[in-house]
Amino acid sequence: YVERFYGNSMQTCKGQAAALLSVIPSIRGKIFTSFPALSFKALPSILGEAGYDTLFMQAADSLSFDGTEAFMKKAGFREIHSAFEYLTDADKGQVWGWGPEDGLFYRICLKQMDAMHKANNGRPVFAVLATTSNHMWFDHVPKEKCLMYPDPGDIAQRYANSIHLSDAGLTELLKGIAARPYLADTIVIITGDHSFPLDEHGISHNERGFYEEIFRTPLLILRNKRMAPRAVAGPFSQLDLAPTILDMAGVSGVMTHFQGRSMVSPGASPGPVYLIQPYNGQYLGVVEYPFKYVRHGDTGKEYLFNLKEDPLEKRNLARTGERKELALLRKRIEDIYANQKTITSNRLWPSGKRR
């Protein structure tokens, strides 16, 4: 379990791009839609060349939304599906909001993996399963399933009901894996594509603000009988997922454009965590724990917090001290602009180069 893990931005497509490309998200626009010609070598392509079959499944209906299907195909997924392709009339009671509840979604995913296993001569599968039932504004949970707060009075209570069902849904996935011998050595990574504020700091929309609740998300890695339980302090971010997966899969010596680092390699140490909030005047941030620096694009206002001493981010140190840390983190923001130039000029990966 990584105690301090960050989504690098605040939208699904930005989180998925950061995780699969190990690249800082774009400041302006979305890699999925704004840069269709961008040349890259994504994690699924690398694993495909290493002998894996690849599957992307989402619970939400539209694969065209934000260019998801086109991106996932370019990223190297062989099978790309929405759960809505497999829903039956009997499933209607388990579908609300943006899609099916997580337990049903995982059962659909496992059946698809069974079919792939049968058809691909037992090749290992790399699968990304994107749930959707725990989605803003967390107000679609049926009354009879509001188990934490039967009559939720605010967004935090609605979220508690929703995330409780997501936690329960994970049992379907883990039981399904345990029941399939061909998945005996499966690595399960549980995380979020982005976070969502619950009225902390008076903010209850993820397109506003820059505080920790805009970016922090859980990260839990499970590998039955092959990984001893431990907590890693962090900070790490979605940029570190692809290098970690390659490390755990034993894939090495591959040229990549990955900007993250493996979280499970011996002596793994955190690097800077980059944060992109493109809305609300644009906030760009970097965390080098315990310090977090944020600059507001429209006004130039700076924020500096010591997250260890001030976890609720109430004391802005940008004008009161810590000048050494402020100068260092200001320079780190330049990495975000350099990354943006790399994306806009299509220099992330040589055009046409696959290996």
Salt bridges, closest charged atoms under 4 A:
GLU49 OE1 - LYS41 NZ 3.38
GLU49 OE1 - ARG355 NH1 3.92
ASP53 OD1 - ARG78 NE 2.65
ASP66 OD1 - LYS30 NZ 3.04
GLU79 OE2 - ARG78 NH1 3.34
GLU79 OE1 - HIS81 NE2 2.53
GLU85 OE1 - HIS81 ND1 2.93
ASP89 OD1 - LYS92 NZ 3.66
GLU101 OE2 - LYS145 NZ 3.83
ASP114 OD1 - ARG180 NE 2.78
ASP139 OD1 - HIS140 NE2 3.58
ASP151 OD1 - LYS143 NZ 2.43
GLU172 OE1 - ARG107 NH1 3.25
ASP185 OD2 - ARG223 NH2 3.04
ASP185 OD1 - ARG226 NH1 3.18
GLU212 OE1 - ARG4 NH1 2.98
GLU212 OE1 - ARG216 NH1 3.22
GLU212 OE2 - LYS292 NZ 2.98
GLU213 OE2 - HIS201 ND1 2.63
GLU288 OE1 - ARG332 NE 3.08
GLU302 OE2 - ARG330 NE 2.66
GLU313 OE2 - LYS292 NZ 2.81
